[in-house]
Amino acid sequence: MSEESLTLYKLMILFMLDNLDFPLTNSQLSEFFVNHGYTSYFHLQQAISELVESEFVRTETIRNTTNYHLMESGKEALSMFHTQISEPIKKDILDYFAEKKYQLRKEVGSYRRRHVWRNVRNLPSCLTLLPSGLHNSRRKHIPRFWKPIRCR
């Protein structure tokens, strides 16, 4: 694979992450690149790996799923080199998002929600999770694990 192609794949990934308000998973990126015939899975993984190593993209692993987030340095790089992505490629990406954005968000969101709920249940018992002004009559409608527990 040429260095020029690798650079294009990296810019495409940055463009994709910049045009969403949520992260993308490895499988979501792979689906786009492979199904649209841009590159192979292995070349895509090389591009992703180099973006992570150069700290243009950060990873977050939740339940064996890696989510990719655009970092500020990635935004800066994209702003300088976005013209290297042709308009037809940008259109492919934006059309893909128009068609699949809800599904993509739902896939990422379901992992994130499960992760957050698991962590809420594991918070130290001395933290109060309810606002102090919540009326007692409403507290009975909140699940048991949300009730405040006083520190010892």
N, C-alpha and C positions, 0 to 999 in steps of 0.2 A: 504494500500500500504506500502511496506517495505521501510525502509530508503535507502537500497541498490538500489532499483528500482528508487526511486526519484533522487538519485545521478546520476544514469545512464542517466536519462532523461535530467537532467541539463547539463551533459557533452555532450550529443548529441546535445542539443541546441547550446552550445558554439562551438562545432565542426562545426555545420551548418553555424553559423554566421562567423566563422573564415575562411571558405572556399569560401566566396563570398565577392565581393567588393561593396556590397550594402546591406541595411538592409532587414529584412524579416518582413512581417506583421503577426499579430496573426493568421489570417485565413490561411496563407501559412504554418506556423508551424503546425497548427491544421490539415490541409490537409495531410501533410506528416505523422505525428504521428498516426492519427486515421486510415487513409486509408491503412497504412502498418501494422496496428494491434499492434503497440508498446504500446499504452496506450489509456485511455479514454480522452475526452476533458477536463474533470474536473481535472484529475491528471496532465495533461499537464499545465493547468492554475496554479496549485499549484507550479509546477517546475519553470514556468516563473516568477511568483510572488516572489519566493524566490531568484531567480537570480537578479531581479530588486532591491529587498530589500538589498541584499548583495553587490550591486553596481558592479556586474560582467557584467550586461547588462543595457543599458539606453534606455528609451522610448522616442519616438517623436510622437506626435499625430497630424495628418493632416487630416482634414475633416472626423472626426470620425473613422479614421483608425490608429491603433497603430503600429508603426514601431519599431523594436528592433535592436539596434546597440551593437556590442561587445565593451566592454571597456578594457583598458589595464589590469586591475585586472582580468578580465575574460580570457584574453589571457594567463596570467601567470598561472592561475588555470588549464587551459586546458593543458598547456605545462607540468605541473607536473603530471596530472592524465589522459592524453590521452590514456594511455595503458589500462585503464579500459573499453574502448570502444572496443568491439571485431571487428575484421577485416570484418566479414560479415555485421555488422551494418554500419561500415564506407563505405563499398561498396554500401549498399542500399542508403545511403545519397548521395554519389558521383554519382551513377547511376541516382538518382532522379534529381540531378542538371544537369547532362548531357542531360537528356530528357526535363527538364522544365526550365532551366536557363534563356533562352530568355523570356519566358512568365512571370517568376517571376520578372525579371528586369523590364519588360514592365509594370506590374501591379504597382510596387513600383514607377517607374519613372513617370507614368501618374499623380499620386497624388502629387509627389514632384514638377513637372513642374507647375501644376495649382497653387500650394501654392506659388512658387517663383514668378510667373507672377502676382498674386494678390498682393504680397508684393511690387513688383517693382512699381506697379501703386500707391501704398500708401506711397511711399517715400516722405519725406519733399520736398517741391517745390524748396528749395534753393540748392539742390544737382544737380550737372551737371552729366548727365548720359553718355554723349558722350565724347570721347577723344578730347582734344583741337585741335589735328592735323587733324581731319577728314575734308576733303575737302567739301566745301559748296554744290557742285554739287551732292554729294552722300547723303547729309542730307535729300533731298526731298524723298528718297526711304525708309526712316525710319518712322515707325508709329509716329503719333503726340505725344503720351505720352512719347516718348523717347527724344524728343527735350529738350535741356537744358533750364532751367528757372533760371534767375538770382535771387539771394537773395535780399530782400528789404533793 
